[in-house]
Amino acid sequence: MAAGGPVSDNRRMAEIIQRTGTWTFDGETVRIVPAVGKHMHPLRRVLGEVAVPITAISGLSYEPGRKGGRLRLRLREGADPLAQVASGRLPDASDPYQLPVEKDRSGVAEYFVAELRRALLLDGVPDTPSDRYLLPGPAVPLTAGGTDGTASFDGERVQLEWNWMASESKSHGGPRSFALDELDSVEWTPAIGWENGSLRFRQKGGNAFLKPEHDPNCLMLWGIRQARETGGSVLLAAAVTARLPHPAGARPPVGAGAEGLAPSLVEDGGGGPADRPADPAEADHDRLLRRLRELGELHREGVLTDEEFTAAKKAVIDRF
């Protein structure tokens, strides 16, 4: 169904309710709520409701088909840590930015697309990469099971623990633990069919590239268990990524602020990672991300009304 009413700039609300979930647009935010049911993909159940600010959206399309269609929301590159980590490789059933549409609801879907595109034009939202995350990433703590162990993240540290299927090199090395400031990036490769995947944590200054089964910083994901392992691993990867410096952030010039540091701690001319003093802008960015998560929790608990949550969230996003 679709509903209309004044929002701002003569915009109207739009809503589409389907068996797999509901999408609502209020002129500023697309709210994606998955349906409740045992057949819902585990990733969608854990991720829950997703609120996408219009500033993070690059476009929306409706793809008609013989038996129905599909709404597909496109986000600006670098706006969402989950979309960045997944890089378009999520199965349709687990992708929160796709909505299957029944054939008799095609008109509602087209109305939804028209209203969102109109709002994008009114707000002048650029279809260019974002230089900061506009969505906060999955809530923590999170745990992800893999083939040879388990990864967990509490918002500050990543823990890797091995099981009996781990290789000898991993077992002998014992459990692994990383603080956020020790990590350079997280790499997630999905398990597809019989092809294995992996969840790899890259440390700063680390250059060795080992096979996943031997890399002590990497959790294996077996293809045969993809449905169970995909959800937890990609969400954990996104949660860590959201708390790392944005990849579009400018690196300081070589030697800047490095007086008194050993040469091995200074970024080399090749642009390799190096330990650097904390960037105040990054610390402020993390603080704002935490505030967004707090607001989301208060809204889910009913402490904040929809209107209060929207206003408070917009105030925080405007400070990014």
C-alpha positions in Angstrom: 0.0 0.0 0.0 1.1 3.6 -0.3 0.2 6.6 1.8 0.4 10.3 1.0 0.7 13.4 3.2 2.9 16.5 3.4 6.4 16.0 4.7 8.6 18.8 3.5 9.1 20.6 0.2 5.7 19.2 -0.8 7.0 15.6 -0.5 4.7 12.7 0.2 5.3 9.6 2.2 5.5 6.3 0.4 5.2 2.8 1.8 5.2 -0.7 0.3 4.4 -3.8 2.3 5.4 -7.2 1.0 5.7 -10.7 2.4 9.5 -10.3 2.9 9.4 -6.9 4.5 8.2 -3.3 4.4 9.9 -0.2 3.0 8.8 3.3 4.1 10.1 6.7 2.9 9.3 9.8 4.9 11.1 12.3 2.7 14.4 12.0 4.6 14.9 8.3 5.4 14.1 4.9 3.8 13.2 2.6 6.6 13.7 -1.1 5.8 11.9 -3.5 8.1 12.3 -7.3 7.4 9.3 -9.6 7.8 9.2 -11.9 10.8 9.4 -15.6 10.0 11.5 -18.7 10.3 12.2 -18.6 6.5 13.8 -15.1 6.7 17.6 -15.3 5.9 19.7 -15.3 9.2 21.5 -12.1 8.1 18.3 -10.2 7.8 17.0 -11.4 11.1 20.2 -10.3 12.9 20.6 -7.0 11.0 16.9 -6.1 11.7 15.6 -2.7 10.8 17.8 -0.5 8.6 17.3 3.3 8.4 19.0 4.7 5.3 19.3 8.5 5.1 18.6 10.0 1.8 22.1 11.5 1.7 23.5 7.9 1.4 21.4 6.9 -1.6 22.5 7.2 -5.2 19.3 5.8 -6.8 16.4 3.4 -6.7 15.0 1.2 -9.5 12.1 -1.1 -10.0 12.9 -4.2 -12.1 9.6 -5.8 -13.5 9.4 -9.5 -14.2 6.9 -12.0 -15.4 5.8 -13.1 -11.9 6.6 -10.0 -10.1 9.4 -7.5 -9.8 12.2 -6.2 -7.5 13.0 -2.9 -5.9 16.7 -2.3 -5.8 18.2 0.5 -3.6 21.6 1.8 -4.7 23.8 3.4 -2.1 26.6 5.8 -2.7 30.0 4.1 -2.7 31.6 4.3 0.8 28.3 5.4 2.5 27.6 2.1 4.2 30.2 -0.3 5.7 28.0 -3.3 5.1 27.6 -2.5 1.4 31.3 -1.8 1.2 32.3 -5.1 2.7 29.8 -7.1 0.7 30.6 -5.4 -2.5 27.5 -6.6 -4.3 28.2 -10.3 -3.4 25.3 -11.0 -1.0 22.7 -13.5 -2.1 19.4 -11.8 -3.0 17.6 -13.4 0.0 20.0 -11.8 2.4 20.5 -8.4 0.7 18.6 -5.7 2.8 18.6 -3.3 -0.2 16.5 -5.5 -2.4 12.7 -6.1 -2.0 10.8 -8.7 -4.1 7.5 -7.1 -5.3 4.3 -9.1 -6.1 2.9 -8.5 -9.6 -0.2 -6.7 -8.4 2.0 -4.2 -6.4 4.0 -2.9 -9.4 2.1 0.4 -9.3 3.0 1.0 -5.7 6.6 0.1 -6.4 6.7 2.6 -9.3 5.2 5.3 -7.0 7.8 4.6 -4.4 10.6 5.0 -7.0 9.1 8.2 -8.3 8.9 9.8 -4.8 12.4 8.9 -3.8 13.9 10.1 -7.1 12.0 13.3 -6.7 13.4 13.8 -3.2 16.9 13.1 -4.4 16.5 15.8 -6.9 15.1 18.3 -4.4 17.9 17.7 -2.0 20.6 17.7 -4.7 22.1 14.4 -3.3 25.2 13.7 -5.4 25.7 10.4 -7.1 29.4 10.4 -6.1 31.4 8.4 -3.5 31.0 9.4 0.1 34.1 10.3 2.1 32.6 9.1 5.3 30.1 6.4 6.5 26.5 7.7 6.6 25.2 4.5 8.2 26.5 3.3 11.5 27.1 -0.4 10.7 25.7 -3.4 12.6 25.3 -3.2 16.4 27.8 -5.1 18.6 28.7 -7.5 20.2 28.7 -10.0 17.3 29.9 -13.5 16.9 30.5 -15.4 13.7 31.0 -19.1 13.3 33.3 -20.4 10.6 34.6 -23.8 9.5 37.8 -23.8 11.6 36.9 -21.4 14.4 34.8 -18.5 15.8 35.3 -14.8 15.5 33.8 -12.3 17.9 33.8 -8.5 18.2 32.8 -6.3 21.2 33.3 -2.9 19.6 36.9 -2.6 20.7 38.7 -6.0 20.1 38.4 -8.9 17.7 38.9 -12.4 19.0 39.7 -15.5 17.0 39.4 -19.0 18.6 40.0 -22.2 16.8 38.2 -25.5 16.8 39.3 -29.1 16.0 39.1 -28.4 12.2 41.7 -25.7 12.3 45.1 -26.3 10.6 48.1 -27.2 12.8 49.6 -23.8 12.2 46.5 -22.1 13.6 46.1 -24.5 16.5 49.7 -24.2 17.6 49.5 -20.4 17.5 46.5 -20.4 19.8 43.7 -17.8 20.0 44.2 -14.4 18.4 43.2 -11.0 19.7 43.4 -7.6 17.9 42.6 -4.1 19.1 41.0 -1.9 16.5 44.1 0.3 16.2 46.2 -2.7 15.2 44.0 -3.4 12.2 44.4 -1.9 8.7 41.3 -3.5 7.1 38.9 -6.5 7.0 38.4 -8.6 3.9 35.3 -10.8 3.5 34.9 -13.3 0.7 31.6 -15.2 0.5 31.3 -18.9 0.3 29.5 -19.6 -3.0 28.3 -23.2 -3.8 31.3 -25.4 -3.2 33.7 -22.6 -3.2 35.1 -21.6 0.2 35.1 -18.1 1.6 37.0 -16.4 4.3 37.0 -13.6 6.9 40.5 -12.1 7.0 41.8 -9.4 9.4 44.8 -7.5 8.0 47.1 -6.0 10.6 49.0 -2.8 10.1 52.4 -3.4 8.6 51.6 -7.0 7.7 52.7 -8.0 4.2 52.5 -11.8 4.3 49.7 -13.3 2.2 48.9 -16.9 3.3 46.2 -19.2 2.2 43.1 -18.9 4.4 43.5 -22.3 5.9 47.0 -21.4 7.1 46.6 -17.7 7.9 46.3 -17.2 11.7 44.4 -13.9 11.1 41.8 -15.6 8.8 38.6 -17.6 9.5 37.6 -20.2 6.9 34.0 -20.3 5.5 33.0 -23.5 3.8 30.9 -23.3 0.7 28.7 -26.1 1.8 27.7 -24.2 4.9 27.2 -20.8 3.2 23.7 -20.1 4.5 24.7 -20.4 8.1 28.1 -18.7 7.9 27.4 -15.8 5.4 25.2 -13.8 7.7 27.4 -13.7 10.8 30.7 -13.2 9.1 29.7 -10.3 6.8 28.0 -8.5 9.6 31.0 -8.8 11.9 33.2 -7.6 9.0 31.0 -4.6 8.5 30.9 -3.8 12.2 34.7 -3.8 12.4 35.0 -1.8 9.1 32.6 0.9 10.4 35.0 1.6 13.3 38.1 1.7 11.2 39.2 4.9 9.4 37.2 5.5 6.2 39.2 4.4 3.1 38.6 7.8 1.5 40.2 9.6 4.5 43.3 11.4 3.5 46.6 9.9 4.7 49.0 12.4 6.4 52.0 13.3 4.2 55.2 11.3 4.8 57.1 12.7 7.8 54.2 14.9 9.0 54.2 14.9 12.8 56.7 12.0 12.8 59.5 13.8 14.7 61.2 11.5 17.1 59.6 8.3 15.6 61.7 5.4 14.4 61.9 5.1 10.6 60.1 1.8 10.8 57.0 3.5 12.2 56.7 6.1 9.4 54.7 5.4 6.3 57.1 4.7 3.4 57.0 6.2 0.0 55.0 3.3 -1.4 52.0 4.2 0.7 52.2 1.2 2.9 50.4 1.2 6.3 52.2 2.5 9.3 51.4 3.4 12.9 50.3 7.0 13.2 49.1 9.2 16.1 45.3 9.2 16.4 43.5 11.6 14.2 41.1 13.9 16.2 38.7 13.9 13.2 38.5 10.1 13.3 37.9 10.1 17.0 35.0 12.5 16.6 33.7 10.4 13.7 33.6 7.3 16.0 31.9 9.3 18.7 29.1 10.3 16.3 28.7 6.7 15.1 28.3 5.6 18.7 25.7 8.3 19.2 23.7 7.0 16.2 23.8 3.5 17.5 22.6 4.8 20.9 19.7 6.7 19.3 18.7 3.5 17.3 18.6 1.5 20.5 16.5 4.1 22.3 14.1 4.1 19.3 13.8 0.4 19.2 13.1 0.3 22.9 10.3 2.9 22.5 12.1 5.6 24.5 12.1 7.9 21.4 9.2 8.4 19.1 9.6 8.2 15.3 9.6 12.0 15.1 12.1 12.4 17.9 14.4 9.7 16.5 14.3 11.2 13.0 15.1 14.7 14.3 17.9 13.6 16.6 19.4 11.3 13.9 19.4 14.2 11.4 21.1 16.5 13.9 23.9 13.9 14.4 24.3 13.2 10.7 24.6 16.9 9.9 27.7 17.0 12.1 29.5 14.4 10.1 
